[in-house]
Amino acid sequence: MKIVLLSCVKTQNNYKTKAKYLYHGSYFEKAYEYANILKPDRIFIISSKYGVLESDDEIEPYNVELRSKSISDRKLWSKNIIEQLETKCDINNDKFIILAFDKYIELFIDKINNKEIPMSGLPIGKKLKWLNKELYKA
């Protein structure tokens, strides 16, 4: 399977809706559009509150920032992310294309064997530029 991982963003609608509609802002919208162009089998959104979300999961808005968590809380959160992914896919053999922010993946990325991280290490402005270029090509 081909799987794309996105991360949540702070800017959200203020009502319960599907995960793919809750988050908005340039980065999330472009990353989600690009993810769909890749025609993956699944798209997951990694949420600082809910963990691994399917695009159509109905969720409430929230105000939980990963960067404000302690390292021990982030390690526990990352362990839970891997456990959730293991119930949904094969982290040893499935192909992961990771568009999530580095902070979201840093503590669990080594557990995923087959991965591509096209924007690894880029600051947000360069990530947006990269996405714009890729979307223009499509």
Stockholm file with secondary structure:
# STOCKHOLM 1.0

chainA/1-138         MKIVLLSCVKTQNNYKTKAKYLYHGSYFEKAYEYANILKPDRIFIISSKYGVLESDDEIEPYNVELRSKSISDRKLWSKNIIEQLETKCDINNDKFIILAFDKYIELFIDKINNKEIPMSGLPIGKKLKWLNKELYKA
#=GR chainA/1-138 SS CEEEEEECCSCBCSSCEEHHHHBCSHHHHHHHHHHHHTCCSEEEEEETTTEEEETTCEECCCCCCGGGSCHHHHHHHHHHHHHHHHHHSCTTTSEEEECSCHHHHTTTGGGCSSEECTTTTCCHHHHHHHHHHHHHHC
#=GC SS_cons         CEEEEEECCSCBCSSCEEHHHHBCSHHHHHHHHHHHHTCCSEEEEEETTTEEEETTCEECCCCCCGGGSCHHHHHHHHHHHHHHHHHHSCTTTSEEEECSCHHHHTTTGGGCSSEECTTTTCCHHHHHHHHHHHHHHC
//
